[in-house]
Amino acid sequence: MMENPEKFAAAWLEAWNTHDLDAIMLHYDEAIEFYSPVIQQLNNDPLGCLRGKENLRAYFSRGLQAYPELHFDLHKLLVGINSVVLYYKSINNKMSAELMVLNEQGLVTQVRAHYAEL
């Protein structure tokens, strides 16, 4: 189980809500795998999957440019074994849930993003 999931969630939200790309990237491992339907839209990628921190950084940069008013409101934090689920209001006020798997250093190694609708 994570040492302090509330602290992780607060730092993650703060980074996103201030649009601080460097702070956002501090949460992710170099070997990150990130799955999201938004990847399908922004990257025109039918697989919806990115691998590697540099690819993720480029995607997040595009996302911050595409959604300049982006702001996340956390509704629920769910804690698992070496993982969390953040359930929050996301782009275009749609609900999103992200399953994040973390390594021993507390860095995110895999994300599965889910949206109520896009």
C-alpha positions as CSV (number, residue, x, y, z in Angstrom):
1,M,0.0,0.0,0.0
2,M,1.2,3.6,-0.7
3,E,2.7,5.4,2.2
4,N,0.7,8.6,1.7
5,P,-1.9,8.5,-1.1
6,E,-3.5,11.7,0.0
7,K,-0.2,13.6,-0.3
8,F,0.4,12.0,-3.7
9,A,-3.1,13.0,-5.0
10,A,-2.8,16.6,-3.7
11,A,0.6,17.1,-5.3
12,W,-0.6,15.5,-8.6
13,L,-3.7,17.8,-8.7
14,E,-1.6,20.9,-7.8
15,A,0.8,20.2,-10.6
16,W,-2.0,19.8,-13.1
17,N,-4.1,22.7,-11.9
18,T,-1.1,25.1,-12.1
19,H,-0.2,23.7,-15.6
20,D,3.4,23.0,-14.3
21,L,4.6,20.4,-16.8
22,D,7.8,19.8,-14.9
23,A,5.9,19.2,-11.7
24,I,3.5,16.9,-13.5
25,M,6.3,14.8,-14.9
26,L,7.9,14.3,-11.5
27,H,5.1,11.8,-10.8
28,Y,5.9,9.4,-13.6
29,D,8.6,6.7,-14.1
30,E,10.8,6.7,-17.2
31,A,9.2,3.5,-18.4
32,I,5.6,4.7,-18.0
33,E,2.8,3.1,-20.0
34,F,-0.2,5.4,-20.4
35,Y,-3.5,4.3,-21.9
36,S,-6.3,6.9,-22.6
37,P,-9.1,7.6,-25.1
38,V,-7.8,11.2,-25.2
39,I,-4.5,9.8,-26.7
40,Q,-6.7,8.4,-29.5
41,Q,-8.1,12.0,-30.1
42,L,-5.0,14.2,-29.6
43,N,-2.5,11.9,-31.2
44,N,-4.8,10.4,-33.8
45,D,-3.6,7.0,-32.4
46,P,-6.1,4.1,-32.6
47,L,-4.3,2.2,-29.8
48,G,-4.5,5.0,-27.3
49,C,-1.2,4.1,-25.7
50,L,2.0,5.9,-25.0
51,R,5.3,4.4,-23.7
52,G,8.2,6.3,-22.2
53,K,8.4,9.6,-20.2
54,E,9.5,11.8,-23.1
55,N,6.5,10.7,-25.3
56,L,4.2,11.3,-22.3
57,R,5.7,14.7,-21.8
58,A,5.0,15.7,-25.4
59,Y,1.4,14.4,-25.1
60,F,0.8,16.3,-21.8
61,S,2.2,19.5,-23.4
62,R,-0.2,19.1,-26.3
63,G,-3.0,18.5,-23.9
64,L,-2.3,21.6,-21.9
65,Q,-2.2,23.7,-25.1
66,A,-5.5,22.1,-26.3
67,Y,-7.2,22.7,-23.0
68,P,-5.9,26.1,-21.6
69,E,-8.7,26.2,-19.0
70,L,-7.9,22.7,-17.8
71,H,-8.7,22.2,-14.1
72,F,-9.2,19.0,-12.2
73,D,-11.5,18.7,-9.2
74,L,-11.0,15.5,-7.1
75,H,-14.2,13.7,-6.1
76,K,-12.7,10.5,-4.7
77,L,-9.4,8.9,-4.0
78,L,-9.4,5.1,-4.0
79,V,-6.4,3.2,-2.6
80,G,-5.2,-0.3,-3.6
81,I,-2.0,-2.3,-3.4
82,N,0.7,-0.2,-5.0
83,S,-2.0,1.7,-6.9
84,V,-4.5,4.5,-6.6
85,V,-7.6,5.5,-8.5
86,L,-8.3,9.2,-8.8
87,Y,-11.9,10.0,-9.7
88,Y,-12.2,13.6,-10.7
89,K,-13.9,16.2,-12.9
90,S,-11.6,16.5,-16.0
91,I,-11.6,18.1,-19.5
92,N,-14.9,19.7,-20.5
93,N,-16.3,19.0,-17.0
94,K,-16.5,15.3,-17.8
95,M,-15.8,12.8,-15.1
96,S,-12.6,10.8,-15.3
97,A,-11.1,7.9,-13.3
98,E,-7.4,7.1,-13.6
99,L,-6.0,3.9,-12.3
100,M,-2.3,4.5,-11.5
101,V,0.1,1.7,-10.7
102,L,3.1,2.8,-8.7
103,N,6.6,1.4,-8.2
104,E,8.6,1.2,-4.9
105,Q,9.8,4.8,-5.4
106,G,6.2,6.1,-5.6
107,L,6.4,6.8,-9.3
108,V,3.6,6.0,-11.7
109,T,4.5,3.1,-14.0
110,Q,1.1,2.5,-15.7
111,V,-2.1,4.6,-16.1
112,R,-5.4,3.5,-17.4
113,A,-7.6,6.6,-17.9
114,H,-11.4,6.3,-18.1
115,Y,-14.0,8.9,-19.0
116,A,-17.7,9.0,-18.5
117,E,-17.9,10.4,-22.1
118,L,-15.7,12.5,-24.4
